[in-house]
Amino acid sequence: MAQARNNDTPRTILITRFSAVGDIAMTIPLLYSLARTYPKDKFIFVSRERFGQFFIDKPENLHFIGINLNNYKGLTGLFKLYKELNKHKPDAFADLHDVLRTKILRGYFAVLSGAKVANIAKGRAEKKRLTRGKNKVREELKSTFERYREVFDRIGLPFTPEFTSLFGSSKGNIEEFSDILPPKGNNKWVGIAPFAAHKGKIYPTEKMREVISQLAQNPDIEIFCFGNGPKEEAVVNEWCKEFPCVHSFLGRTNFNGELRLISHLDAMVCMDSANMHMASLTGTPAISIWGATSPLAGFLGWKQQKEDCVELQLPCRPCSIFGNKPCIYGDYRCMNIPPEEIAAKILKKVGK
């Protein structure tokens, strides 16, 4: 646990980050460490309502305010949000998002409330150099965790992030899933989250099926699939029919329930996606597959190991920070990773 500091005058700090899922998950190690370092201060994290599910066993001085952004549209809506948040009389405003909405909000707090404000420096120029088509500068960029931490430095709250798991030294409660979970015993539980928001971050379905086929040859491995939506569910259901060791967790629960199950996994296989960061929040090792994006950009999960990243070294990689750009060749050759390479890495990680 981070060493607690004594403050003469308790402060109230407002913190904002509205999306995306992975970015929200990446705030957790910093927010928990920060709150534990300054137990006399009050920290209020403002985000979309559904992200409150991430804040399991949070420090008492860390508060979550969930909002519906549809209720705060335009300058009028943002001023309404400012007035509501200003009731907490914040001493400082930490903007971990730095988009137009939060720029306007921090302007209100700086000018109208006199609060100290600071925002994340996203390093857009260096990320552009990393992903440009020619003369890429392949340097490991500052991690997003460090970029978040620097925001608090600038408002006078230096700290050393220390975080292991949302569940401390234990695991999440999964009793409610006992009717759908196989007995674990000495078996190894492997999670597979084969989907992502963009094609440039998705390992091809037919190749992932081959990974599963190779894992299924080991009788001591049970596989749990994660995802969302009918298209993804259809793919996973086919795998469940073909391989008795595959179990679908799609549509079973929310973020909170998924985190509790993930804490019991021996490894999570995922893309550069939110599931990598969810595994990180439970201290679960993630075998992450990278295509259009790269760990060099600073988005590797909290305390995840570089040797657990699977990627091809190609001249065109990385071509995108978010994986949302179409492949210039049209074939997404960056995802032509042999399934046996991924399966071997998984088996080694779980000791099989």
C-alpha angles and dihedrals in degrees: 000000000000116000110262119236126211116232123195095211120032113234134204116222123192115206127188135195117146104180166063116024095237093046091051091050089051091060093061100078089049097045095047092047092046094050092048091049092054105034094166094057126081119231120195118191114198119199144125114315097246093058091070086085089075094063100088118166091350124181113275093242093054113088130186124213114190118200139181105233090203086074092059107050124156128356092307092053093046091050088052089052090048091054092049093049093042089065085079089062096225120204091202141015119213113196109199092172110049099197127135093271094053093041089059092046094051089048090057092050094046097047104030102031102027091230120158108250135195135169138202117269101221097191093230095168095052091045089053090053090050094053104033118121098244134033094011116195101223100197126139105253128213112283120251088239090060091046089054092047092052091059090063091045088060093055092049101264108116116176144156113244111235116172134144109167143336085243097048111217093340136065134254122269110261100168091118089064096049092110093059101034122088117228110273104205107145093338122118118239115213122187120209121196100178099172139077139173096261133043092233089066099045123096106221114269095232091053092048089051088057090051089053091047091056093046090048090063087073109079092204096064127090118188126210119194124210129195145109138249138029097282093054091043091054091055093048093046089058090053090049090054092049099042120040091201092063118093126186119226094175114128092002099110147337133271091284094055093044091053091052092052093043089057088066095051122106090212140356121218110205148144126249086290146114091281091065089057093044089054088050091055090059098043091250116147113242126211097206125195117210126196122153091005130058140212085234089078092070103254101111110132124265109288092347115148123246090220088063091061115100116206144139120241103232130159090236095054129137099025098160141028094214101026092242099119119098116248110265089220095042094228103083090227089175087077095054090108114148110251091222090061091056094043091050091052091050093049092049091049093053094041099250 
